[in-house]
């Protein structure tokens, strides 16, 4: 069974601002992330090392420094803001794709990257999304589906879609620098 918190209505605060290059979206925090009050805090999660490996951050940030991602044009959110645990423990009714769509319309990031096929399927409304850039935007936002960085999903791990999303961000940054 999914575990809900009485601490607040949102277990982890969204890290969003207008015009970000890329927003990462997962399903819900893991128990380790909930306990640490930080995104992707499980030591077996490859999220933070991968951000650095694909040059989205200049150094490998620890999870507790997640708020610094805004300075790199990156944001964070989850579909389920009221529960934590593994996907199979979460309530289907707590997955709030409608709220995510509203956030995309409000903040207008250039791209969104789902950190699992499950999160992408729920948000995009498609049964079996493929990894990489999707053909159709979501609320006018370029959408990517990434391999889950969770240690539990290691057998499905591939860095390729992460590199594709990072290349999109790098090109956006180059265009911005040329225009300045």
FIVEX-364765 format. One record per residue: y negated, x, z negated of N, C-alpha, C in turn; residue in three letters. Coordinates in steps of 0.001 Angstrom, whole numbers, plus 500000, padded with zeros to 6 digits. Layout:
N
YXZYXZYXZALA;...
***
This chain:
180
501180500847500000500000500000500000498760500890500000UNK;497735500448500694496475501178500742495793501105499391UNK;495049502122499081494354502156497798492861502012498032UNK;492270501087497375490832500866497486490142501444496270UNK;488882501720496420488104502313495339487118501319494780UNK;486874501405493498485804500607492910484532501437492790UNK;484632502718493204483496503632493096482274503150493893UNK;482508502761495125481426502240495967482064501506497134UNK;481241500842497915481789500131499055482214501100500158UNK;481626502275500204482010503299501168482532504508500411UNK;483783504865500693484395505993499992483712507312500335UNK;483406507490501608482654508653502067481461508139502864UNK;480297508686502618479130508210503369479212508621504833UNK;478727507753505708478601508139507110477652509316507190UNK;477903510187508130476995511287508427476496511028509843UNK;475430510255509943474918509810511230473398509956511276UNK;472905510196512478471472510266512739471281509931514220UNK;470108509491514607469885509157516016470060510365516935UNK;470704510126518085470766511112519152471684512308518947UNK;472675512215518091473589513341517892474354513656519178UNK;474812514884519300475614515282520458477002514650520410UNK;477606514615519210478981514160519081479220513641517670UNK;479859512484517577480255511911516288481779511864516254UNK;482367512372515184483809512306514981484129511049514188UNK;485187510353514602485596509126513923487093509154513658UNK;487445509027512385488844508925511991489154507515511537UNK;490345507332510977490698506008510478490160505808509067UNK;490498506719508143490075506609506740490292507962506074UNK;489638508195504939489850509465504232491285509588503706UNK;491760510797503646493041511074502999492822511053501485UNK;493879511018500703493696511117499249492934512388498838UNK;493195513500499513492487514751499189491003514629499514UNK;490669513999500626489263513818500995488555512885500027UNK;489257511813499629488698510879498649488395511609497340UNK;489350512388496872489192513115495609488054514137495685UNK;487950514826496826486921515852497006485574515281497421UNK;485537513989497779484311513369498316483804514148499525UNK;484722514542500389484386515323501579485361514994502702UNK;484865514954503902485699514663505066486695515784505334UNK;487914515404505748488966516326506189489211517449505177UNK;489330517077503903489431518059502815490852518533502510UNK;491860517915503089493221518369502822493381519791503366UNK;493892520731502561494028522114503028494872522267504294UNK;495776521340504561496598521409505767495941520813506993UNK;494740520274506856494045519652507973493335520727508795UNK;493477520654510101492917521666511005491499521346511477UNK;490871520295510945489553519882511444488519521011511373UNK;488306521574510203487247522570510025487516523862510786UNK;488731524411510748488982525606511558488822525335513059UNK;489182524114513481489087523787514901487634523692515357UNK;486766523107514536485344523046514913484803524435515221UNK;485179525387514387484722526760514613485436527385515815UNK;486734527152515951487510527743517051487003527308518420UNK;486481526084518531485974525594519821484451525738519924UNK;483862526500519005482423526832519013481497525642518783UNK;481954524627518055481040523556517675480236523928516436UNK;480746524866515650480010525409514498480059526932514584UNK;478997527618514155478958529082514250479846529790513225UNK;480287529065512219481177529616511205482137528514510777UNK;483196528918510099484143527927509582483578527360508287UNK;483183526103508356482610525447507188483718524893506300UNK;483552524953504988484488524267504107484117522783504074UNK;485070521923503743484807520477503764483601520038502932UNK;483376520677501791482260520242500930480889520478501567UNK;480843521232502654479574521451503363479442520530504586UNK;480168519403504585480188518518505750478808518034506158UNK;477902517908505215476554517407505555475800518354506499UNK;476192519621506530475548520596507414475830520331508887UNK;476818519498509176477133519208510578475951518581511306UNK;475139517804510594473960517199511242473089518263511903UNK;472950519407511270472154520505511826472745521093513096UNK;473993520779513362474665521233514582474811520105515595UNK;474123518980515341474174517843516258475455517047516179UNK;476165517173515050477456516515514882477403515506513742UNK;478191514444513851478250513423512812479679513049512478UNK;479826512241511423481137511827510928481116510369510479UNK;482200509674510745482402508326510235483893508018510256UNK;484263506882509706485639506393509724485627504909510054UNK;486718504423510593486838502988510860486993502191509576UNK;487694502754508613487953502073507346487105502766506276UNK;486109502090505788485185502686504817485505502278503387UNK;486582501507503178486856500968501842488202501387501262UNK;489041502062502049490357502475501570490598503939501933UNK;491559504538501252491977505886501625493486505928501652UNK;494027506891502384495471507041502493495891507284503922UNK;497187507359504125497756507524505464497610506223506242UNK;497614506337507549497402505162508396498339504012508045UNK;499606504307507772500564503232507492500298502537506146UNK;499459503126505301499125502531504003497877501661504059UNK;497146501719505146495843501054505242495978499614505710UNK;495097498763505226495072497358505624494484497218507022UNK;495172496484507864494671496255509219493292495599509184UNK;493084494693508236491811493987508134490644494857507702UNK;490929496014507139489860496915506697489406497872507808UNK;490099497842508929489698498667510074488562497935510785UNK;487376498491510741486184497775511175485599498364512467UNK;486266498087513571485790498566514867484439497949515220UNK;484219496724514798482959496039515081481772496809514481UNK;481948497279513257480908498065512596480675499388513328UNK;481746500017513793481596501263514553480786501010515821UNK;481087499938516530480342499612517746478855499440517428UNK;478556498779516324477151498583515927476490499931515617UNK;477207500829514970476665502162514667476368502929515955UNK;477244502810516933477011503491518212475775502937518905UNK;475603501628518866474399501029519467473146501464518713UNK;473234501563517391472068501920516583471683503387516730UNK;472666504294516628472369505736516590472406506412517956UNK;473055505799518930473099506301520306473463507787520416UNK;474609508194519866475028509581520087475411509761521559UNK;475467510996522018475893511250523394477386510979523555UNK;478163511275522502479615511109522599480211510781521241UNK;481395510160521295482189509921520098483568510502520357UNK;484130511136519343485459511730519458486338511161518351UNK;487387510477518735488322509918517768489323510995517389UNK;489505511181516084490366512263515625491827511843515503UNK;492187510776516185493590510382516326493691509306517393UNK;494873509203517984495099508138518956495035506768518286UNK;495459506698517028495436505414516314493994504922516146UNK;493098505791515710491687505408515563491115504995516908UNK;491452505747517964490943505423519298491460504072519770UNK;492736503808519565493313502536520007492611501361519336UNK;492351501491518041491678500416517307490247500213517793UNK;489520501290518009488105501191518397487924500829519864UNK;488798501361520716488663501129522152489356499849522601UNK;490232499338521751490945498120522106491999498334523177UNK;492571499538523220493638499817524177494868500294523416UNK;496025499971523943497267500212523208497629501689523085UNK;497560502424524169498005503819524163496991504714524867UNK;495908505077524183494921505941524827495508507331525095UNK;494989507978526101495417509343526413494421510312525777UNK;494867511534525575493970512553525040492897512899526056UNK;491742513313525565490655513773526417489582512723526608UNK;488719513015527574487613512105527879488165510831528502UNK;487665509712528019488111508414528499487299508011529729UNK;487889507197530573487212506764531800486027505860531519UNK;486154505035530502485111504064530180484358504478528920UNK;483033504400528946482274504679527719482458503540526713UNK;482115503805525486482149502810524414480711502568523985UNK;480205501383524229478800501053523916477844502043524581UNK;478178502479525804477333503419526538477490504868526102UNK;478447505138525235478662506472524668479947507061525258UNK;479895508298525710481084508977526220482112509042525092UNK;483371508715525403484418508688524382485502509721524679UNK;485909510419523623487006511385523684488074510974522683UNK;489320511237523023490430511065522095491001512455521844UNK;491002512848520576491469514175520187492831514093519512UNK;493560515182519569494801515270518806494428515285517333UNK;495188514575516529494901514503515100494989515883514458UNK;493985516254513659494035517542512966494899517516511702UNK;495418516342511346496227516199510144497468517076510223UNK;497827517680509114499049518471509055500278517633509357UNK;500223516354509052501349515447509322501558515208510812UNK;500555515479511613500638515243513057500787516549513838UNK;501149517622513179501184518948513803502070518990515052UNK;503137518204515104504020518236516276503333517692517529UNK;502225516970517364501470516438518499500208517250518779UNK;500013518345518065498771519108518135498577519757519497UNK;497382519616520018496935520331521197495426520540521064UNK;494991521723521364493578522060521258492789521610522496UNK;493478521343523596492809521035524871491759519931524779UNK;492042518757524193490991517727524156489815518125523269UNK;490062518925522246488974519434521408488069520353522227UNK;488683521191523051487893522083523923487083521282524933UNK;487674520202525448486964519356526407485728518721525760UNK;485869518217524549484726517629523837483675518705523535UNK;484121519886523144483189520984522849482442521428524110UNK;483119521427525255482463521786526515481381520763526863UNK;481641519497526600480644518446526814479402518728525959UNK;479614519055524695478500519347523779477753520595524241UNK;478482521636524630477841522878525076476967522634526304UNK;477449521834527244476664521525528443475420520724528073UNK;475553519804527174474406519010526706473358519915526062UNK;473809520850525258472892521795524608472204522692525630UNK;472952523157526649472349523993527699471258523225528438UNK;471546521970528768470540521144529471469281520966528626UNK;469479520765527334468346520592526423467509521870526353UNK;468167523029526305467453524307526242466682524565527523UNK;467272524234528676466582524433529966465351523530530061UNK;465442522332529488464337521382529550463199521751528601UNK;463497522556527595462481522895526575461517523946527046UNK;
***
